[in-house]
């Protein structure tokens, strides 16, 4: 999840690696996107799939 979030943040920011003064906001964005993606996947229901 984190690798996908990192790729996304790199793409939209235009930076492969942020400058030191942008590192905190860059890392926070990666973490927030990874968390949002996990919530999305956790919330999806697949029709016909057995519930566990």
Buried (B, 14 or more C-beta within 10 A) or exposed (E): EEEEBBEBBBEEEEEEEBEEEEEEEBEEBBBEBBEEBEEEEEEEEEEEEEEE
